[in-house]
Amino acid sequence: MGIRTVRLDEETEKALEQIVTATGLSVSGAMKKGLLVLRNEVAREARRVPYDIYKELDLGRGGEAIAPATQTRRGVRAAIRRKLGR
């Protein structure tokens, strides 16, 4: 078992005191539990795919495109025609 010395700023020290008071855990127990929770959160974030992030952004349905990405040339031509009024 390793021994660590950690320096905490005032805000973090107050948060730790509140956690210890609210949970009844020791300082060591609160720190251990916090590390385990953070480890799980980091692992969960690592498993996210780009779609998960996009979904959280809530950008709506989209639909601004003139043509699907597979037909880019057609979309560019349509945009130019519209711009030039032809």
PyMOL Python script that loads the backbone (N, CA, C, O; Angstrom):
from pymol import cmd

cmd.read_pdbstr("""\
ATOM      1  N   MET A   1       0.853  -1.167   0.000  1.00  0.00           N
ATOM      2  CA  MET A   1       0.000   0.000   0.000  1.00  0.00           C
ATOM      3  C   MET A   1       0.901   1.232   0.000  1.00  0.00           C
ATOM      4  O   MET A   1       1.807   1.349   0.825  1.00  0.00           O
ATOM      5  N   GLY A   2       0.646   2.145  -0.927  1.00  0.00           N
ATOM      6  CA  GLY A   2       1.452   3.356  -1.033  1.00  0.00           C
ATOM      7  C   GLY A   2       0.933   4.464  -0.132  1.00  0.00           C
ATOM      8  O   GLY A   2      -0.249   4.508   0.209  1.00  0.00           O
ATOM      9  N   ILE A   3       1.832   5.351   0.242  1.00  0.00           N
ATOM     10  CA  ILE A   3       1.469   6.524   1.028  1.00  0.00           C
ATOM     11  C   ILE A   3       1.696   7.746   0.151  1.00  0.00           C
ATOM     12  O   ILE A   3       2.749   7.882  -0.472  1.00  0.00           O
ATOM     13  N   ARG A   4       0.719   8.624   0.104  1.00  0.00           N
ATOM     14  CA  ARG A   4       0.793   9.828  -0.715  1.00  0.00           C
ATOM     15  C   ARG A   4       0.596  11.053   0.160  1.00  0.00           C
ATOM     16  O   ARG A   4      -0.167  11.023   1.126  1.00  0.00           O
ATOM     17  N   THR A   5       1.283  12.120  -0.182  1.00  0.00           N
ATOM     18  CA  THR A   5       1.056  13.414   0.444  1.00  0.00           C
ATOM     19  C   THR A   5       0.449  14.307  -0.617  1.00  0.00           C
ATOM     20  O   THR A   5       1.016  14.469  -1.698  1.00  0.00           O
ATOM     21  N   VAL A   6      -0.702  14.887  -0.313  1.00  0.00           N
ATOM     22  CA  VAL A   6      -1.427  15.692  -1.285  1.00  0.00           C
ATOM     23  C   VAL A   6      -1.686  17.071  -0.695  1.00  0.00           C
ATOM     24  O   VAL A   6      -2.102  17.192   0.457  1.00  0.00           O
ATOM     25  N   ARG A   7      -1.439  18.103  -1.481  1.00  0.00           N
ATOM     26  CA  ARG A   7      -1.734  19.472  -1.047  1.00  0.00           C
ATOM     27  C   ARG A   7      -3.044  19.899  -1.694  1.00  0.00           C
ATOM     28  O   ARG A   7      -3.227  19.763  -2.903  1.00  0.00           O
ATOM     29  N   LEU A   8      -3.943  20.413  -0.878  1.00  0.00           N
ATOM     30  CA  LEU A   8      -5.241  20.848  -1.371  1.00  0.00           C
ATOM     31  C   LEU A   8      -5.397  22.345  -1.154  1.00  0.00           C
ATOM     32  O   LEU A   8      -4.987  22.876  -0.122  1.00  0.00           O
ATOM     33  N   ASP A   9      -5.991  23.023  -2.130  1.00  0.00           N
ATOM     34  CA  ASP A   9      -6.303  24.439  -1.925  1.00  0.00           C
ATOM     35  C   ASP A   9      -7.509  24.538  -0.992  1.00  0.00           C
ATOM     36  O   ASP A   9      -8.119  23.524  -0.652  1.00  0.00           O
ATOM     37  N   GLU A  10      -7.848  25.754  -0.584  1.00  0.00           N
ATOM     38  CA  GLU A  10      -8.927  25.936   0.398  1.00  0.00           C
ATOM     39  C   GLU A  10     -10.262  25.391  -0.098  1.00  0.00           C
ATOM     40  O   GLU A  10     -10.986  24.735   0.651  1.00  0.00           O
ATOM     41  N   GLU A  11     -10.584  25.661  -1.353  1.00  0.00           N
ATOM     42  CA  GLU A  11     -11.863  25.204  -1.903  1.00  0.00           C
ATOM     43  C   GLU A  11     -11.961  23.679  -1.886  1.00  0.00           C
ATOM     44  O   GLU A  11     -12.995  23.124  -1.515  1.00  0.00           O
ATOM     45  N   THR A  12     -10.893  23.012  -2.284  1.00  0.00           N
ATOM     46  CA  THR A  12     -10.889  21.549  -2.315  1.00  0.00           C
ATOM     47  C   THR A  12     -10.926  20.984  -0.901  1.00  0.00           C
ATOM     48  O   THR A  12     -11.587  19.977  -0.650  1.00  0.00           O
ATOM     49  N   GLU A  13     -10.227  21.624   0.013  1.00  0.00           N
ATOM     50  CA  GLU A  13     -10.234  21.190   1.416  1.00  0.00           C
ATOM     51  C   GLU A  13     -11.644  21.288   1.996  1.00  0.00           C
ATOM     52  O   GLU A  13     -12.086  20.392   2.714  1.00  0.00           O
ATOM     53  N   LYS A  14     -12.349  22.380   1.683  1.00  0.00           N
ATOM     54  CA  LYS A  14     -13.734  22.537   2.157  1.00  0.00           C
ATOM     55  C   LYS A  14     -14.636  21.463   1.555  1.00  0.00           C
ATOM     56  O   LYS A  14     -15.482  20.893   2.244  1.00  0.00           O
ATOM     57  N   ALA A  15     -14.449  21.195   0.269  1.00  0.00           N
ATOM     58  CA  ALA A  15     -15.252  20.157  -0.387  1.00  0.00           C
ATOM     59  C   ALA A  15     -15.013  18.806   0.269  1.00  0.00           C
ATOM     60  O   ALA A  15     -15.953  18.045   0.496  1.00  0.00           O
ATOM     61  N   LEU A  16     -13.753  18.509   0.574  1.00  0.00           N
ATOM     62  CA  LEU A  16     -13.423  17.243   1.229  1.00  0.00           C
ATOM     63  C   LEU A  16     -14.066  17.166   2.608  1.00  0.00           C
ATOM     64  O   LEU A  16     -14.597  16.122   2.986  1.00  0.00           O
ATOM     65  N   GLU A  17     -14.023  18.252   3.356  1.00  0.00           N
ATOM     66  CA  GLU A  17     -14.657  18.278   4.682  1.00  0.00           C
ATOM     67  C   GLU A  17     -16.156  18.035   4.567  1.00  0.00           C
ATOM     68  O   GLU A  17     -16.726  17.289   5.363  1.00  0.00           O
ATOM     69  N   GLN A  18     -16.798  18.659   3.583  1.00  0.00           N
ATOM     70  CA  GLN A  18     -18.238  18.472   3.384  1.00  0.00           C
ATOM     71  C   GLN A  18     -18.561  17.024   3.035  1.00  0.00           C
ATOM     72  O   GLN A  18     -19.546  16.467   3.522  1.00  0.00           O
ATOM     73  N   ILE A  19     -17.739  16.422   2.201  1.00  0.00           N
ATOM     74  CA  ILE A  19     -17.955  15.024   1.807  1.00  0.00           C
ATOM     75  C   ILE A  19     -17.809  14.108   3.009  1.00  0.00           C
ATOM     76  O   ILE A  19     -18.625  13.209   3.210  1.00  0.00           O
ATOM     77  N   VAL A  20     -16.776  14.332   3.806  1.00  0.00           N
ATOM     78  CA  VAL A  20     -16.538  13.506   4.996  1.00  0.00           C
ATOM     79  C   VAL A  20     -17.704  13.647   5.966  1.00  0.00           C
ATOM     80  O   VAL A  20     -18.169  12.653   6.524  1.00  0.00           O
ATOM     81  N   THR A  21     -18.178  14.871   6.172  1.00  0.00           N
ATOM     82  CA  THR A  21     -19.294  15.109   7.089  1.00  0.00           C
ATOM     83  C   THR A  21     -20.577  14.460   6.573  1.00  0.00           C
ATOM     84  O   THR A  21     -21.308  13.828   7.334  1.00  0.00           O
ATOM     85  N   ALA A  22     -20.844  14.619   5.286  1.00  0.00           N
ATOM     86  CA  ALA A  22     -22.090  14.109   4.710  1.00  0.00           C
ATOM     87  C   ALA A  22     -22.127  12.590   4.621  1.00  0.00           C
ATOM     88  O   ALA A  22     -23.185  11.985   4.790  1.00  0.00           O
ATOM     89  N   THR A  23     -20.980  11.969   4.358  1.00  0.00           N
ATOM     90  CA  THR A  23     -20.968  10.521   4.127  1.00  0.00           C
ATOM     91  C   THR A  23     -20.539   9.711   5.336  1.00  0.00           C
ATOM     92  O   THR A  23     -20.862   8.528   5.440  1.00  0.00           O
ATOM     93  N   GLY A  24     -19.813  10.342   6.250  1.00  0.00           N
ATOM     94  CA  GLY A  24     -19.284   9.600   7.389  1.00  0.00           C
ATOM     95  C   GLY A  24     -18.026   8.825   7.049  1.00  0.00           C
ATOM     96  O   GLY A  24     -17.499   8.093   7.887  1.00  0.00           O
ATOM     97  N   LEU A  25     -17.543   8.979   5.834  1.00  0.00           N
ATOM     98  CA  LEU A  25     -16.298   8.318   5.441  1.00  0.00           C
ATOM     99  C   LEU A  25     -15.115   9.038   6.075  1.00  0.00           C
ATOM    100  O   LEU A  25     -15.212  10.208   6.444  1.00  0.00           O
ATOM    101  N   SER A  26     -14.010   8.334   6.196  1.00  0.00           N
ATOM    102  CA  SER A  26     -12.774   8.989   6.613  1.00  0.00           C
ATOM    103  C   SER A  26     -12.241   9.786   5.425  1.00  0.00           C
ATOM    104  O   SER A  26     -12.708   9.620   4.298  1.00  0.00           O
ATOM    105  N   VAL A  27     -11.265  10.649   5.682  1.00  0.00           N
ATOM    106  CA  VAL A  27     -10.648  11.400   4.589  1.00  0.00           C
ATOM    107  C   VAL A  27     -10.063  10.424   3.576  1.00  0.00           C
ATOM    108  O   VAL A  27     -10.223  10.598   2.368  1.00  0.00           O
ATOM    109  N   SER A  28      -9.391   9.406   4.073  1.00  0.00           N
ATOM    110  CA  SER A  28      -8.795   8.403   3.197  1.00  0.00           C
ATOM    111  C   SER A  28      -9.872   7.682   2.383  1.00  0.00           C
ATOM    112  O   SER A  28      -9.710   7.467   1.182  1.00  0.00           O
ATOM    113  N   GLY A  29     -10.965   7.315   3.040  1.00  0.00           N
ATOM    114  CA  GLY A  29     -12.059   6.625   2.361  1.00  0.00           C
ATOM    115  C   GLY A  29     -12.701   7.486   1.289  1.00  0.00           C
ATOM    116  O   GLY A  29     -13.030   7.003   0.206  1.00  0.00           O
ATOM    117  N   ALA A  30     -12.879   8.776   1.598  1.00  0.00           N
ATOM    118  CA  ALA A  30     -13.467   9.692   0.619  1.00  0.00           C
ATOM    119  C   ALA A  30     -12.553   9.849  -0.590  1.00  0.00           C
ATOM    120  O   ALA A  30     -13.017   9.874  -1.729  1.00  0.00           O
ATOM    121  N   MET A  31     -11.255   9.955  -0.336  1.00  0.00           N
ATOM    122  CA  MET A  31     -10.301  10.093  -1.444  1.00  0.00           C
ATOM    123  C   MET A  31     -10.300   8.833  -2.312  1.00  0.00           C
ATOM    124  O   MET A  31     -10.292   8.922  -3.539  1.00  0.00           O
ATOM    125  N   LYS A  32     -10.307   7.659  -1.672  1.00  0.00           N
ATOM    126  CA  LYS A  32     -10.310   6.400  -2.425  1.00  0.00           C
ATOM    127  C   LYS A  32     -11.557   6.294  -3.301  1.00  0.00           C
ATOM    128  O   LYS A  32     -11.483   5.954  -4.482  1.00  0.00           O
ATOM    129  N   LYS A  33     -12.714   6.598  -2.683  1.00  0.00           N
ATOM    130  CA  LYS A  33     -13.961   6.497  -3.435  1.00  0.00           C
ATOM    131  C   LYS A  33     -13.966   7.491  -4.599  1.00  0.00           C
ATOM    132  O   LYS A  33     -14.414   7.162  -5.698  1.00  0.00           O
ATOM    133  N   GLY A  34     -13.473   8.692  -4.358  1.00  0.00           N
ATOM    134  CA  GLY A  34     -13.397   9.695  -5.418  1.00  0.00           C
ATOM    135  C   GLY A  34     -12.527   9.236  -6.574  1.00  0.00           C
ATOM    136  O   GLY A  34     -12.871   9.444  -7.737  1.00  0.00           O
ATOM    137  N   LEU A  35     -11.400   8.611  -6.256  1.00  0.00           N
ATOM    138  CA  LEU A  35     -10.513   8.110  -7.308  1.00  0.00           C
ATOM    139  C   LEU A  35     -11.176   7.001  -8.117  1.00  0.00           C
ATOM    140  O   LEU A  35     -11.031   6.948  -9.338  1.00  0.00           O
ATOM    141  N   LEU A  36     -11.900   6.120  -7.445  1.00  0.00           N
ATOM    142  CA  LEU A  36     -12.581   5.033  -8.154  1.00  0.00           C
ATOM    143  C   LEU A  36     -13.684   5.570  -9.067  1.00  0.00           C
ATOM    144  O   LEU A  36     -13.855   5.103 -10.194  1.00  0.00           O
ATOM    145  N   VAL A  37     -14.422   6.552  -8.567  1.00  0.00           N
ATOM    146  CA  VAL A  37     -15.479   7.158  -9.388  1.00  0.00           C
ATOM    147  C   VAL A  37     -14.872   7.835 -10.613  1.00  0.00           C
ATOM    148  O   VAL A  37     -15.389   7.697 -11.722  1.00  0.00           O
ATOM    149  N   LEU A  38     -13.781   8.563 -10.416  1.00  0.00           N
ATOM    150  CA  LEU A  38     -13.113   9.232 -11.536  1.00  0.00           C
ATOM    151  C   LEU A  38     -12.579   8.215 -12.539  1.00  0.00           C
ATOM    152  O   LEU A  38     -12.686   8.418 -13.749  1.00  0.00           O
ATOM    153  N   ARG A  39     -12.006   7.122 -12.040  1.00  0.00           N
ATOM    154  CA  ARG A  39     -11.501   6.079 -12.945  1.00  0.00           C
ATOM    155  C   ARG A  39     -12.621   5.544 -13.825  1.00  0.00           C
ATOM    156  O   ARG A  39     -12.435   5.372 -15.030  1.00  0.00           O
ATOM    157  N   ASN A  40     -13.790   5.279 -13.228  1.00  0.00           N
ATOM    158  CA  ASN A  40     -14.926   4.762 -13.999  1.00  0.00           C
ATOM    159  C   ASN A  40     -15.425   5.785 -15.015  1.00  0.00           C
ATOM    160  O   ASN A  40     -15.794   5.427 -16.134  1.00  0.00           O
ATOM    161  N   GLU A  41     -15.436   7.053 -14.625  1.00  0.00           N
ATOM    162  CA  GLU A  41     -15.875   8.110 -15.540  1.00  0.00           C
ATOM    163  C   GLU A  41     -14.923   8.234 -16.724  1.00  0.00           C
ATOM    164  O   GLU A  41     -15.359   8.396 -17.864  1.00  0.00           O
ATOM    165  N   VAL A  42     -13.632   8.158 -16.452  1.00  0.00           N
ATOM    166  CA  VAL A  42     -12.635   8.235 -17.528  1.00  0.00           C
ATOM    167  C   VAL A  42     -12.798   7.054 -18.483  1.00  0.00           C
ATOM    168  O   VAL A  42     -12.710   7.220 -19.700  1.00  0.00           O
ATOM    169  N   ALA A  43     -13.035   5.874 -17.936  1.00  0.00           N
ATOM    170  CA  ALA A  43     -13.222   4.686 -18.780  1.00  0.00           C
ATOM    171  C   ALA A  43     -14.478   4.825 -19.634  1.00  0.00           C
ATOM    172  O   ALA A  43     -14.484   4.441 -20.804  1.00  0.00           O
ATOM    173  N   ARG A  44     -15.538   5.372 -19.051  1.00  0.00           N
ATOM    174  CA  ARG A  44     -16.793   5.549 -19.797  1.00  0.00           C
ATOM    175  C   ARG A  44     -16.598   6.568 -20.920  1.00  0.00           C
ATOM    176  O   ARG A  44     -17.099   6.365 -22.026  1.00  0.00           O
ATOM    177  N   GLU A  45     -15.886   7.650 -20.656  1.00  0.00           N
ATOM    178  CA  GLU A  45     -15.626   8.661 -21.681  1.00  0.00           C
ATOM    179  C   GLU A  45     -14.796   8.077 -22.823  1.00  0.00           C
ATOM    180  O   GLU A  45     -14.996   8.437 -23.983  1.00  0.00           O
ATOM    181  N   ALA A  46     -13.875   7.184 -22.502  1.00  0.00           N
ATOM    182  CA  ALA A  46     -13.012   6.592 -23.527  1.00  0.00           C
ATOM    183  C   ALA A  46     -13.810   5.703 -24.480  1.00  0.00           C
ATOM    184  O   ALA A  46     -13.399   5.497 -25.622  1.00  0.00           O
ATOM    185  N   ARG A  47     -14.944   5.177 -24.020  1.00  0.00           N
ATOM    186  CA  ARG A  47     -15.760   4.288 -24.857  1.00  0.00           C
ATOM    187  C   ARG A  47     -16.749   5.049 -25.731  1.00  0.00           C
ATOM    188  O   ARG A  47     -17.438   4.445 -26.554  1.00  0.00           O
ATOM    189  N   ARG A  48     -16.827   6.346 -25.566  1.00  0.00           N
ATOM    190  CA  ARG A  48     -17.787   7.123 -26.349  1.00  0.00           C
ATOM    191  C   ARG A  48     -17.357   7.180 -27.813  1.00  0.00           C
ATOM    192  O   ARG A  48     -16.169   7.210 -28.136  1.00  0.00           O
ATOM    193  N   VAL A  49     -18.334   7.193 -28.661  1.00  0.00           N
ATOM    194  CA  VAL A  49     -18.075   7.338 -30.092  1.00  0.00           C
ATOM    195  C   VAL A  49     -18.490   8.755 -30.503  1.00  0.00           C
ATOM    196  O   VAL A  49     -19.243   9.404 -29.777  1.00  0.00           O
ATOM    197  N   PRO A  50     -18.021   9.239 -31.637  1.00  0.00           N
ATOM    198  CA  PRO A  50     -18.369  10.604 -32.057  1.00  0.00           C
ATOM    199  C   PRO A  50     -19.874  10.877 -32.063  1.00  0.00           C
ATOM    200  O   PRO A  50     -20.294  11.994 -31.761  1.00  0.00           O
ATOM    201  N   TYR A  51     -20.683   9.885 -32.400  1.00  0.00           N
ATOM    202  CA  TYR A  51     -22.133  10.106 -32.425  1.00  0.00           C
ATOM    203  C   TYR A  51     -22.654  10.480 -31.044  1.00  0.00           C
ATOM    204  O   TYR A  51     -23.552  11.315 -30.932  1.00  0.00           O
ATOM    205  N   ASP A  52     -22.104   9.874 -29.984  1.00  0.00           N
ATOM    206  CA  ASP A  52     -22.544  10.200 -28.626  1.00  0.00           C
ATOM    207  C   ASP A  52     -22.322  11.678 -28.327  1.00  0.00           C
ATOM    208  O   ASP A  52     -23.176  12.334 -27.731  1.00  0.00           O
ATOM    209  N   ILE A  53     -21.187  12.189 -28.739  1.00  0.00           N
ATOM    210  CA  ILE A  53     -20.873  13.600 -28.508  1.00  0.00           C
ATOM    211  C   ILE A  53     -21.805  14.479 -29.338  1.00  0.00           C
ATOM    212  O   ILE A  53     -22.328  15.475 -28.838  1.00  0.00           O
ATOM    213  N   TYR A  54     -22.013  14.118 -30.590  1.00  0.00           N
ATOM    214  CA  TYR A  54     -22.906  14.873 -31.470  1.00  0.00           C
ATOM    215  C   TYR A  54     -24.314  14.924 -30.890  1.00  0.00           C
ATOM    216  O   TYR A  54     -24.968  15.967 -30.918  1.00  0.00           O
ATOM    217  N   LYS A  55     -24.776  13.792 -30.365  1.00  0.00           N
ATOM    218  CA  LYS A  55     -26.114  13.710 -29.799  1.00  0.00           C
ATOM    219  C   LYS A  55     -26.254  14.662 -28.610  1.00  0.00           C
ATOM    220  O   LYS A  55     -27.303  15.283 -28.438  1.00  0.00           O
ATOM    221  N   GLU A  56     -25.211  14.782 -27.794  1.00  0.00           N
ATOM    222  CA  GLU A  56     -25.247  15.682 -26.642  1.00  0.00           C
ATOM    223  C   GLU A  56     -25.294  17.146 -27.062  1.00  0.00           C
ATOM    224  O   GLU A  56     -25.838  17.978 -26.336  1.00  0.00           O
ATOM    225  N   LEU A  57     -24.736  17.467 -28.216  1.00  0.00           N
ATOM    226  CA  LEU A  57     -24.731  18.854 -28.677  1.00  0.00           C
ATOM    227  C   LEU A  57     -26.129  19.332 -29.044  1.00  0.00           C
ATOM    228  O   LEU A  57     -26.389  20.535 -29.033  1.00  0.00           O
ATOM    229  N   ASP A  58     -27.024  18.418 -29.367  1.00  0.00           N
ATOM    230  CA  ASP A  58     -28.409  18.721 -29.706  1.00  0.00           C
ATOM    231  C   ASP A  58     -28.491  19.796 -30.784  1.00  0.00           C
ATOM    232  O   ASP A  58     -29.081  20.858 -30.583  1.00  0.00           O
ATOM    233  N   LEU A  59     -27.893  19.500 -31.916  1.00  0.00           N
ATOM    234  CA  LEU A  59     -27.876  20.452 -33.020  1.00  0.00           C
ATOM    235  C   LEU A  59     -29.133  20.372 -33.882  1.00  0.00           C
ATOM    236  O   LEU A  59     -29.259  21.103 -34.865  1.00  0.00           O
ATOM    237  N   GLY A  60     -30.034  19.515 -33.528  1.00  0.00           N
ATOM    238  CA  GLY A  60     -31.257  19.391 -34.307  1.00  0.00           C
ATOM    239  C   GLY A  60     -31.083  18.419 -35.457  1.00  0.00           C
ATOM    240  O   GLY A  60     -30.091  17.694 -35.537  1.00  0.00           O
ATOM    241  N   ARG A  61     -32.064  18.418 -36.343  1.00  0.00           N
ATOM    242  CA  ARG A  61     -32.074  17.457 -37.444  1.00  0.00           C
ATOM    243  C   ARG A  61     -31.122  17.829 -38.560  1.00  0.00           C
ATOM    244  O   ARG A  61     -30.693  16.955 -39.313  1.00  0.00           O
ATOM    245  N   GLY A  62     -30.785  19.072 -38.686  1.00  0.00           N
ATOM    246  CA  GLY A  62     -29.954  19.475 -39.819  1.00  0.00           C
ATOM    247  C   GLY A  62     -30.830  19.787 -41.004  1.00  0.00           C
ATOM    248  O   GLY A  62     -31.875  20.417 -40.844  1.00  0.00           O
ATOM    249  N   GLY A  63     -30.439  19.366 -42.187  1.00  0.00           N
ATOM    250  CA  GLY A  63     -31.261  19.585 -43.362  1.00  0.00           C
ATOM    251  C   GLY A  63     -30.905  20.837 -44.140  1.00  0.00           C
ATOM    252  O   GLY A  63     -31.659  21.249 -45.022  1.00  0.00           O
ATOM    253  N   GLU A  64     -29.785  21.443 -43.833  1.00  0.00           N
ATOM    254  CA  GLU A  64     -29.363  22.643 -44.552  1.00  0.00           C
ATOM    255  C   GLU A  64     -28.702  22.309 -45.885  1.00  0.00           C
ATOM    256  O   GLU A  64     -28.548  23.187 -46.734  1.00  0.00           O
ATOM    257  N   ALA A  65     -28.318  21.075 -46.075  1.00  0.00           N
ATOM    258  CA  ALA A  65     -27.596  20.688 -47.288  1.00  0.00           C
ATOM    259  C   ALA A  65     -28.524  20.700 -48.498  1.00  0.00           C
ATOM    260  O   ALA A  65     -29.705  20.364 -48.401  1.00  0.00           O
ATOM    261  N   ILE A  66     -27.971  21.091 -49.624  1.00  0.00           N
ATOM    262  CA  ILE A  66     -28.721  21.105 -50.884  1.00  0.00           C
ATOM    263  C   ILE A  66     -28.811  19.696 -51.455  1.00  0.00           C
ATOM    264  O   ILE A  66     -29.818  19.315 -52.053  1.00  0.00           O
ATOM    265  N   ALA A  67     -27.738  18.926 -51.259  1.00  0.00           N
ATOM    266  CA  ALA A  67     -27.671  17.565 -51.793  1.00  0.00           C
ATOM    267  C   ALA A  67     -26.932  16.694 -50.783  1.00  0.00           C
ATOM    268  O   ALA A  67     -26.173  17.201 -49.958  1.00  0.00           O
ATOM    269  N   PRO A  68     -27.155  15.386 -50.849  1.00  0.00           N
ATOM    270  CA  PRO A  68     -26.410  14.493 -49.958  1.00  0.00           C
ATOM    271  C   PRO A  68     -24.916  14.524 -50.276  1.00  0.00           C
ATOM    272  O   PRO A  68     -24.521  14.900 -51.379  1.00  0.00           O
ATOM    273  N   ALA A  69     -24.104  14.135 -49.329  1.00  0.00           N
ATOM    274  CA  ALA A  69     -22.648  14.169 -49.501  1.00  0.00           C
ATOM    275  C   ALA A  69     -22.196  13.320 -50.680  1.00  0.00           C
ATOM    276  O   ALA A  69     -21.163  13.604 -51.286  1.00  0.00           O
ATOM    277  N   THR A  70     -22.951  12.288 -51.009  1.00  0.00           N
ATOM    278  CA  THR A  70     -22.573  11.423 -52.132  1.00  0.00           C
ATOM    279  C   THR A  70     -22.786  12.113 -53.475  1.00  0.00           C
ATOM    280  O   THR A  70     -22.284  11.651 -54.500  1.00  0.00           O
ATOM    281  N   GLN A  71     -23.533  13.222 -53.471  1.00  0.00           N
ATOM    282  CA  GLN A  71     -23.811  13.945 -54.719  1.00  0.00           C
ATOM    283  C   GLN A  71     -23.355  15.400 -54.601  1.00  0.00           C
ATOM    284  O   GLN A  71     -24.100  16.325 -54.926  1.00  0.00           O
ATOM    285  N   THR A  72     -22.135  15.585 -54.135  1.00  0.00           N
ATOM    286  CA  THR A  72     -21.592  16.922 -53.891  1.00  0.00           C
ATOM    287  C   THR A  72     -21.574  17.776 -55.151  1.00  0.00           C
ATOM    288  O   THR A  72     -21.921  18.956 -55.111  1.00  0.00           O
ATOM    289  N   ARG A  73     -21.169  17.180 -56.270  1.00  0.00           N
ATOM    290  CA  ARG A  73     -21.092  17.955 -57.522  1.00  0.00           C
ATOM    291  C   ARG A  73     -22.447  18.554 -57.887  1.00  0.00           C
ATOM    292  O   ARG A  73     -22.537  19.722 -58.267  1.00  0.00           O
ATOM    293  N   ARG A  74     -23.488  17.751 -57.770  1.00  0.00           N
ATOM    294  CA  ARG A  74     -24.836  18.241 -58.080  1.00  0.00           C
ATOM    295  C   ARG A  74     -25.208  19.385 -57.150  1.00  0.00           C
ATOM    296  O   ARG A  74     -25.807  20.369 -57.584  1.00  0.00           O
ATOM    297  N   GLY A  75     -24.858  19.263 -55.882  1.00  0.00           N
ATOM    298  CA  GLY A  75     -25.164  20.311 -54.917  1.00  0.00           C
ATOM    299  C   GLY A  75     -24.422  21.602 -55.199  1.00  0.00           C
ATOM    300  O   GLY A  75     -24.982  22.689 -55.061  1.00  0.00           O
ATOM    301  N   VAL A  76     -23.159  21.484 -55.595  1.00  0.00           N
ATOM    302  CA  VAL A  76     -22.368  22.678 -55.926  1.00  0.00           C
ATOM    303  C   VAL A  76     -22.951  23.365 -57.155  1.00  0.00           C
ATOM    304  O   VAL A  76     -23.085  24.589 -57.185  1.00  0.00           O
ATOM    305  N   ARG A  77     -23.296  22.576 -58.164  1.00  0.00           N
ATOM    306  CA  ARG A  77     -23.896  23.161 -59.375  1.00  0.00           C
ATOM    307  C   ARG A  77     -25.195  23.897 -59.032  1.00  0.00           C
ATOM    308  O   ARG A  77     -25.436  25.006 -59.509  1.00  0.00           O
ATOM    309  N   ALA A  78     -26.019  23.270 -58.207  1.00  0.00           N
ATOM    310  CA  ALA A  78     -27.295  23.897 -57.826  1.00  0.00           C
ATOM    311  C   ALA A  78     -27.058  25.191 -57.053  1.00  0.00           C
ATOM    312  O   ALA A  78     -27.776  26.172 -57.253  1.00  0.00           O
ATOM    313  N   ALA A  79     -26.070  25.200 -56.184  1.00  0.00           N
ATOM    314  CA  ALA A  79     -25.769  26.408 -55.409  1.00  0.00           C
ATOM    315  C   ALA A  79     -25.280  27.528 -56.313  1.00  0.00           C
ATOM    316  O   ALA A  79     -25.656  28.685 -56.129  1.00  0.00           O
ATOM    317  N   ILE A  80     -24.442  27.190 -57.289  1.00  0.00           N
ATOM    318  CA  ILE A  80     -23.928  28.202 -58.221  1.00  0.00           C
ATOM    319  C   ILE A  80     -25.062  28.747 -59.085  1.00  0.00           C
ATOM    320  O   ILE A  80     -25.158  29.956 -59.298  1.00  0.00           O
ATOM    321  N   ARG A  81     -25.921  27.853 -59.584  1.00  0.00           N
ATOM    322  CA  ARG A  81     -27.065  28.295 -60.395  1.00  0.00           C
ATOM    323  C   ARG A  81     -27.959  29.240 -59.600  1.00  0.00           C
ATOM    324  O   ARG A  81     -28.412  30.266 -60.109  1.00  0.00           O
ATOM    325  N   ARG A  82     -28.201  28.882 -58.366  1.00  0.00           N
ATOM    326  CA  ARG A  82     -29.048  29.713 -57.519  1.00  0.00           C
ATOM    327  C   ARG A  82     -28.402  31.080 -57.285  1.00  0.00           C
ATOM    328  O   ARG A  82     -29.079  32.108 -57.312  1.00  0.00           O
ATOM    329  N   LYS A  83     -27.108  31.080 -57.060  1.00  0.00           N
ATOM    330  CA  LYS A  83     -26.394  32.332 -56.815  1.00  0.00           C
ATOM    331  C   LYS A  83     -26.394  33.222 -58.052  1.00  0.00           C
ATOM    332  O   LYS A  83     -26.571  34.436 -57.951  1.00  0.00           O
ATOM    333  N   LEU A  84     -26.195  32.617 -59.212  1.00  0.00           N
ATOM    334  CA  LEU A  84     -26.124  33.385 -60.452  1.00  0.00           C
ATOM    335  C   LEU A  84     -27.500  33.638 -61.067  1.00  0.00           C
ATOM    336  O   LEU A  84     -27.616  34.383 -62.040  1.00  0.00           O
ATOM    337  N   GLY A  85     -28.524  33.034 -60.515  1.00  0.00           N
ATOM    338  CA  GLY A  85     -29.887  33.254 -61.004  1.00  0.00           C
ATOM    339  C   GLY A  85     -30.188  32.583 -62.316  1.00  0.00           C
ATOM    340  O   GLY A  85     -31.009  33.090 -63.079  1.00  0.00           O
ATOM    341  N   ARG A  86     -29.567  31.477 -62.611  1.00  0.00           N
ATOM    342  CA  ARG A  86     -29.802  30.767 -63.873  1.00  0.00           C
ATOM    343  C   ARG A  86     -30.736  29.615 -63.674  1.00  0.00           C
ATOM    344  O   ARG A  86     -31.049  28.902 -64.628  1.00  0.00           O
TER     345      ARG A  86
END
""", "prot")
cmd.dss("prot")
cmd.show_as("cartoon", "prot")
cmd.util.cbc("prot")
cmd.orient("prot")
